Amino acid sequence: MKKYEKALSLVLVAGASLSALFFVVKQNTEAAILSMTIMFTFTNFFRSRTFKEKGHEKEAKWMQKMSIIFAVLSIVVLFVIVAG
């Protein structure tokens, strides 16, 4: 992983984590769940890239699938929030 990719992953995961914590404190459950699913999406995506670079193909595929699942769940949660 290149230096800017590590910085980007850190910023995205930290931002999603802090927003989840913020919404938990504000007692906005829906937004907190959305932030957490987005955080898991980013975490699994960047972890899959790291595994692939290290030659762990099986683990990389697993993390990529988990990333896709959490991305779909993020869209579902966003739809539920918007639909009301």
N, CA, C and O atoms as a GROMACS GRO file, in nm:
protein
  336
    1MET      N    1   0.085  -0.117   0.000
    1MET     CA    2   0.000   0.000   0.000
    1MET      C    3   0.090   0.123   0.000
    1MET      O    4   0.184   0.133   0.078
    2LYS      N    5   0.059   0.215  -0.086
    2LYS     CA    6   0.140   0.336  -0.096
    2LYS      C    7   0.112   0.428   0.022
    2LYS      O    8   0.012   0.413   0.093
    3LYS      N    9   0.203   0.523   0.041
    3LYS     CA   10   0.194   0.612   0.156
    3LYS      C   11   0.063   0.691   0.158
    3LYS      O   12   0.000   0.704   0.263
    4TYR      N   13   0.023   0.744   0.042
    4TYR     CA   14  -0.100   0.822   0.039
    4TYR      C   15  -0.223   0.734   0.060
    4TYR      O   16  -0.324   0.780   0.112
    5GLU      N   17  -0.215   0.606   0.020
    5GLU     CA   18  -0.327   0.515   0.043
    5GLU      C   19  -0.343   0.485   0.191
    5GLU      O   20  -0.455   0.474   0.240
    6LYS      N   21  -0.231   0.471   0.262
    6LYS     CA   22  -0.239   0.450   0.407
    6LYS      C   23  -0.299   0.572   0.476
    6LYS      O   24  -0.382   0.558   0.566
    7ALA      N   25  -0.258   0.690   0.433
    7ALA     CA   26  -0.312   0.812   0.491
    7ALA      C   27  -0.461   0.824   0.461
    7ALA      O   28  -0.540   0.862   0.548
    8LEU      N   29  -0.500   0.791   0.338
    8LEU     CA   30  -0.641   0.797   0.300
    8LEU      C   31  -0.723   0.698   0.381
    8LEU      O   32  -0.832   0.731   0.428
    9SER      N   33  -0.670   0.576   0.396
    9SER     CA   34  -0.744   0.476   0.474
    9SER      C   35  -0.758   0.520   0.619
    9SER      O   36  -0.864   0.501   0.680
   10LEU      N   37  -0.653   0.578   0.674
   10LEU     CA   38  -0.659   0.626   0.812
   10LEU      C   39  -0.764   0.736   0.828
   10LEU      O   40  -0.841   0.736   0.923
   11VAL      N   41  -0.765   0.830   0.735
   11VAL     CA   42  -0.860   0.941   0.742
   11VAL      C   43  -1.004   0.891   0.727
   11VAL      O   44  -1.093   0.933   0.802
   12LEU      N   45  -1.028   0.801   0.632
   12LEU     CA   46  -1.164   0.751   0.609
   12LEU      C   47  -1.215   0.668   0.727
   12LEU      O   48  -1.328   0.687   0.772
   13VAL      N   49  -1.133   0.577   0.776
   13VAL     CA   50  -1.176   0.493   0.889
   13VAL      C   51  -1.192   0.577   1.016
   13VAL      O   52  -1.288   0.559   1.090
   14ALA      N   53  -1.098   0.668   1.041
   14ALA     CA   54  -1.108   0.753   1.160
   14ALA      C   55  -1.230   0.845   1.151
   14ALA      O   56  -1.299   0.866   1.250
   15GLY      N   57  -1.256   0.900   1.033
   15GLY     CA   58  -1.371   0.987   1.016
   15GLY      C   59  -1.502   0.913   1.040
   15GLY      O   60  -1.592   0.965   1.106
   16ALA      N   61  -1.513   0.792   0.985
   16ALA     CA   62  -1.634   0.712   1.006
   16ALA      C   63  -1.647   0.672   1.153
   16ALA      O   64  -1.758   0.671   1.207
   17SER      N   65  -1.536   0.640   1.217
   17SER     CA   66  -1.540   0.601   1.358
   17SER      C   67  -1.582   0.718   1.447
   17SER      O   68  -1.665   0.703   1.536
   18LEU      N   69  -1.524   0.834   1.421
   18LEU     CA   70  -1.559   0.952   1.500
   18LEU      C   71  -1.703   0.995   1.477
   18LEU      O   72  -1.771   1.039   1.571
   19SER      N   73  -1.751   0.983   1.354
   19SER     CA   74  -1.891   1.018   1.330
   19SER      C   75  -1.984   0.919   1.399
   19SER      O   76  -2.089   0.957   1.449
   20ALA      N   77  -1.946   0.791   1.401
   20ALA     CA   78  -2.028   0.692   1.473
   20ALA      C   79  -2.032   0.725   1.622
   20ALA      O   80  -2.137   0.720   1.685
   21LEU      N   81  -1.916   0.759   1.678
   21LEU     CA   82  -1.911   0.796   1.820
   21LEU      C   83  -1.994   0.921   1.846
   21LEU      O   84  -2.065   0.929   1.946
   22PHE      N   85  -1.986   1.019   1.757
   22PHE     CA   86  -2.065   1.141   1.771
   22PHE      C   87  -2.214   1.110   1.774
   22PHE      O   88  -2.288   1.161   1.859
   23PHE      N   89  -2.260   1.026   1.679
   23PHE     CA   90  -2.402   0.994   1.672
   23PHE      C   91  -2.447   0.906   1.789
   23PHE      O   92  -2.564   0.913   1.829
   24VAL      N   93  -2.358   0.826   1.845
   24VAL     CA   94  -2.393   0.748   1.964
   24VAL      C   95  -2.415   0.843   2.082
   24VAL      O   96  -2.511   0.828   2.157
   25VAL      N   97  -2.325   0.940   2.096
   25VAL     CA   98  -2.341   1.039   2.204
   25VAL      C   99  -2.468   1.120   2.186
   25VAL      O  100  -2.536   1.150   2.284
   26LYS      N  101  -2.500   1.155   2.062
   26LYS     CA  102  -2.622   1.233   2.034
   26LYS      C  103  -2.747   1.147   2.034
   26LYS      O  104  -2.857   1.198   2.014
   27GLN      N  105  -2.732   1.016   2.056
   27GLN     CA  106  -2.841   0.919   2.062
   27GLN      C  107  -2.920   0.912   1.932
   27GLN      O  108  -3.042   0.895   1.932
   28ASN      N  109  -2.848   0.924   1.821
   28ASN     CA  110  -2.908   0.906   1.689
   28ASN      C  111  -2.864   0.768   1.638
   28ASN      O  112  -2.763   0.756   1.570
   29THR      N  113  -2.942   0.668   1.672
   29THR     CA  114  -2.905   0.529   1.644
   29THR      C  115  -2.890   0.501   1.496
   29THR      O  116  -2.795   0.434   1.456
   30GLU      N  117  -2.981   0.551   1.415
   30GLU     CA  118  -2.976   0.522   1.272
   30GLU      C  119  -2.848   0.575   1.209
   30GLU      O  120  -2.782   0.504   1.133
   31ALA      N  121  -2.813   0.698   1.240
   31ALA     CA  122  -2.692   0.756   1.184
   31ALA      C  123  -2.567   0.687   1.237
   31ALA      O  124  -2.468   0.672   1.165
   32ALA      N  125  -2.571   0.645   1.363
   32ALA     CA  126  -2.457   0.572   1.420
   32ALA      C  127  -2.438   0.438   1.350
   32ALA      O  128  -2.325   0.399   1.320
   33ILE      N  129  -2.547   0.368   1.322
   33ILE     CA  130  -2.538   0.240   1.251
   33ILE      C  131  -2.486   0.262   1.109
   33ILE      O  132  -2.404   0.184   1.061
   34LEU      N  133  -2.533   0.366   1.043
   34LEU     CA  134  -2.484   0.397   0.909
   34LEU      C  135  -2.334   0.425   0.912
   34LEU      O  136  -2.260   0.375   0.828
   35SER      N  137  -2.290   0.504   1.008
   35SER     CA  138  -2.146   0.535   1.019
   35SER      C  139  -2.064   0.410   1.047
   35SER      O  140  -1.955   0.394   0.993
   36MET      N  141  -2.117   0.320   1.130
   36MET     CA  142  -2.044   0.197   1.161
   36MET      C  143  -2.035   0.104   1.040
   36MET      O  144  -1.931   0.042   1.017
   37THR      N  145  -2.143   0.094   0.964
   37THR     CA  146  -2.137   0.008   0.845
   37THR      C  147  -2.041   0.066   0.741
   37THR      O  148  -1.971  -0.009   0.673
   38ILE      N  149  -2.038   0.197   0.730
   38ILE     CA  150  -1.942   0.260   0.639
   38ILE      C  151  -1.800   0.237   0.688
   38ILE      O  152  -1.710   0.211   0.608
   39MET      N  153  -1.779   0.246   0.819
   39MET     CA  154  -1.647   0.220   0.876
   39MET      C  155  -1.602   0.077   0.847
   39MET      O  156  -1.487   0.054   0.810
   40PHE      N  157  -1.693  -0.020   0.864
   40PHE     CA  158  -1.659  -0.159   0.836
   40PHE      C  159  -1.631  -0.180   0.688
   40PHE      O  160  -1.545  -0.261   0.652
   41THR      N  161  -1.703  -0.108   0.601
   41THR     CA  162  -1.677  -0.116   0.458
   41THR      C  163  -1.535  -0.072   0.426
   41THR      O  164  -1.460  -0.142   0.358
   42PHE      N  165  -1.498   0.046   0.477
   42PHE     CA  166  -1.362   0.096   0.454
   42PHE      C  167  -1.256   0.005   0.513
   42PHE      O  168  -1.156  -0.025   0.448
   43THR      N  169  -1.279  -0.039   0.636
   43THR     CA  170  -1.180  -0.124   0.703
   43THR      C  171  -1.156  -0.253   0.625
   43THR      O  172  -1.042  -0.290   0.601
   44ASN      N  173  -1.263  -0.320   0.587
   44ASN     CA  174  -1.249  -0.446   0.514
   44ASN      C  175  -1.190  -0.424   0.375
   44ASN      O  176  -1.114  -0.508   0.327
   45PHE      N  177  -1.225  -0.314   0.311
   45PHE     CA  178  -1.170  -0.286   0.178
   45PHE      C  179  -1.018  -0.269   0.185
   45PHE      O  180  -0.944  -0.330   0.108
   46PHE      N  181  -0.972  -0.186   0.276
   46PHE     CA  182  -0.829  -0.162   0.286
   46PHE      C  183  -0.755  -0.284   0.340
   46PHE      O  184  -0.640  -0.308   0.303
   47ARG      N  185  -0.819  -0.361   0.425
   47ARG     CA  186  -0.757  -0.484   0.475
   47ARG      C  187  -0.743  -0.586   0.361
   47ARG      O  188  -0.644  -0.658   0.354
   48SER      N  189  -0.842  -0.592   0.271
   48SER     CA  190  -0.831  -0.685   0.158
   48SER      C  191  -0.715  -0.646   0.067
   48SER      O  192  -0.646  -0.734   0.015
   49ARG      N  193  -0.694  -0.519   0.048
   49ARG     CA  194  -0.581  -0.474  -0.034
   49ARG      C  195  -0.448  -0.510   0.031
   49ARG      O  196  -0.354  -0.550  -0.037
   50THR      N  197  -0.440  -0.495   0.162
   50THR     CA  198  -0.318  -0.530   0.234
   50THR      C  199  -0.291  -0.680   0.224
   50THR      O  200  -0.177  -0.721   0.201
   51PHE      N  201  -0.394  -0.761   0.243
   51PHE     CA  202  -0.377  -0.905   0.232
   51PHE      C  203  -0.331  -0.945   0.092
   51PHE      O  204  -0.245  -1.031   0.076
   52LYS      N  205  -0.389  -0.881  -0.009
   52LYS     CA  206  -0.353  -0.915  -0.146
   52LYS      C  207  -0.207  -0.881  -0.174
   52LYS      O  208  -0.136  -0.957  -0.240
   53GLU      N  209  -0.161  -0.767  -0.123
   53GLU     CA  210  -0.021  -0.728  -0.141
   53GLU      C  211   0.074  -0.825  -0.072
   53GLU      O  212   0.186  -0.846  -0.120
   54LYS      N  213   0.031  -0.884   0.039
   54LYS     CA  214   0.115  -0.978   0.112
   54LYS      C  215   0.108  -1.119   0.055
   54LYS      O  216   0.180  -1.208   0.100
   55GLY      N  217   0.021  -1.140  -0.044
   55GLY     CA  218   0.011  -1.270  -0.108
   55GLY      C  219  -0.091  -1.363  -0.047
   55GLY      O  220  -0.094  -1.482  -0.080
   56HIS      N  221  -0.174  -1.312   0.042
   56HIS     CA  222  -0.279  -1.393   0.106
   56HIS      C  223  -0.407  -1.379   0.024
   56HIS      O  224  -0.497  -1.303   0.060
   57GLU      N  225  -0.413  -1.452  -0.086
   57GLU     CA  226  -0.524  -1.439  -0.180
   57GLU      C  227  -0.658  -1.480  -0.119
   57GLU      O  228  -0.759  -1.413  -0.140
   58LYS      N  229  -0.659  -1.590  -0.044
   58LYS     CA  230  -0.784  -1.639   0.014
   58LYS      C  231  -0.842  -1.537   0.112
   58LYS      O  232  -0.962  -1.507   0.109
   59GLU      N  233  -0.756  -1.484   0.198
   59GLU     CA  234  -0.802  -1.384   0.296
   59GLU      C  235  -0.844  -1.255   0.226
   59GLU      O  236  -0.940  -1.190   0.269
   60ALA      N  237  -0.773  -1.219   0.120
   60ALA     CA  238  -0.807  -1.097   0.045
   60ALA      C  239  -0.946  -1.109  -0.018
   60ALA      O  240  -1.024  -1.014  -0.016
   61LYS      N  241  -0.976  -1.226  -0.074
   61LYS     CA  242  -1.108  -1.247  -0.134
   61LYS      C  243  -1.218  -1.241  -0.028
   61LYS      O  244  -1.324  -1.184  -0.050
   62TRP      N  245  -1.190  -1.301   0.089
   62TRP     CA  246  -1.287  -1.299   0.199
   62TRP      C  247  -1.314  -1.156   0.244
   62TRP      O  248  -1.429  -1.117   0.261
   63MET      N  249  -1.209  -1.077   0.262
   63MET     CA  250  -1.226  -0.938   0.305
   63MET      C  251  -1.296  -0.855   0.198
   63MET      O  252  -1.374  -0.766   0.230
   64GLN      N  253  -1.268  -0.884   0.072
   64GLN     CA  254  -1.336  -0.812  -0.035
   64GLN      C  255  -1.485  -0.842  -0.035
   64GLN      O  256  -1.567  -0.752  -0.053
   65LYS      N  257  -1.520  -0.968  -0.014
   65LYS     CA  258  -1.662  -1.004  -0.005
   65LYS      C  259  -1.729  -0.937   0.114
   65LYS      O  260  -1.842  -0.890   0.105
   66MET      N  261  -1.658  -0.934   0.228
   66MET     CA  262  -1.714  -0.869   0.346
   66MET      C  263  -1.731  -0.719   0.321
   66MET      O  264  -1.829  -0.659   0.366
   67SER      N  265  -1.638  -0.660   0.251
   67SER     CA  266  -1.649  -0.518   0.217
   67SER      C  267  -1.772  -0.492   0.130
   67SER      O  268  -1.843  -0.393   0.151
   68ILE      N  269  -1.796  -0.579   0.034
   68ILE     CA  270  -1.913  -0.564  -0.053
   68ILE      C  271  -2.042  -0.580   0.028
   68ILE      O  272  -2.138  -0.506   0.008
   69ILE      N  273  -2.043  -0.677   0.119
   69ILE     CA  274  -2.162  -0.698   0.203
   69ILE      C  275  -2.190  -0.574   0.286
   69ILE      O  276  -2.305  -0.530   0.294
   70PHE      N  277  -2.087  -0.517   0.348
   70PHE     CA  278  -2.109  -0.398   0.430
   70PHE      C  279  -2.146  -0.277   0.345
   70PHE      O  280  -2.219  -0.190   0.392
   71ALA      N  281  -2.096  -0.269   0.222
   71ALA     CA  282  -2.136  -0.159   0.133
   71ALA      C  283  -2.285  -0.170   0.100
   71ALA      O  284  -2.356  -0.069   0.100
   72VAL      N  285  -2.330  -0.290   0.072
   72VAL     CA  286  -2.473  -0.312   0.043
   72VAL      C  287  -2.556  -0.279   0.168
   72VAL      O  288  -2.660  -0.214   0.158
   73LEU      N  289  -2.509  -0.324   0.283
   73LEU     CA  290  -2.581  -0.293   0.407
   73LEU      C  291  -2.585  -0.143   0.435
   73LEU      O  292  -2.684  -0.092   0.488
   74SER      N  293  -2.478  -0.072   0.400
   74SER     CA  294  -2.477   0.074   0.417
   74SER      C  295  -2.584   0.139   0.330
   74SER      O  296  -2.653   0.232   0.374
   75ILE      N  297  -2.599   0.090   0.209
   75ILE     CA  298  -2.702   0.143   0.119
   75ILE      C  299  -2.841   0.112   0.173
   75ILE      O  300  -2.931   0.195   0.166
   76VAL      N  301  -2.859  -0.009   0.227
   76VAL     CA  302  -2.988  -0.047   0.284
   76VAL      C  303  -3.021   0.042   0.404
   76VAL      O  304  -3.133   0.090   0.417
   77VAL      N  305  -2.923   0.063   0.491
   77VAL     CA  306  -2.946   0.148   0.609
   77VAL      C  307  -2.978   0.291   0.566
   77VAL      O  308  -3.066   0.355   0.623
   78LEU      N  309  -2.906   0.341   0.466
   78LEU     CA  310  -2.934   0.476   0.416
   78LEU      C  311  -3.077   0.484   0.360
   78LEU      O  312  -3.148   0.582   0.382
   79PHE      N  313  -3.118   0.382   0.287
   79PHE     CA  314  -3.254   0.378   0.232
   79PHE      C  315  -3.357   0.378   0.345
   79PHE      O  316  -3.458   0.447   0.336
   80VAL      N  317  -3.332   0.300   0.450
   80VAL     CA  318  -3.425   0.294   0.563
   80VAL      C  319  -3.434   0.430   0.632
   80VAL      O  320  -3.543   0.474   0.670
   81ILE      N  321  -3.320   0.497   0.646
   81ILE     CA  322  -3.320   0.630   0.710
   81ILE      C  323  -3.399   0.729   0.625
   81ILE      O  324  -3.479   0.806   0.678
   82VAL      N  325  -3.376   0.729   0.495
   82VAL     CA  326  -3.442   0.825   0.406
   82VAL      C  327  -3.591   0.794   0.396
   82VAL      O  328  -3.674   0.886   0.394
   83ALA      N  329  -3.625   0.665   0.388
   83ALA     CA  330  -3.765   0.626   0.375
   83ALA      C  331  -3.844   0.652   0.503
   83ALA      O  332  -3.966   0.668   0.500
   84GLY      N  333  -3.774   0.656   0.611
   84GLY     CA  334  -3.832   0.700   0.733
   84GLY      C  335  -3.896   0.610   0.825
   84GLY      O  336  -3.946   0.652   0.929
   0.00000   0.00000   0.00000
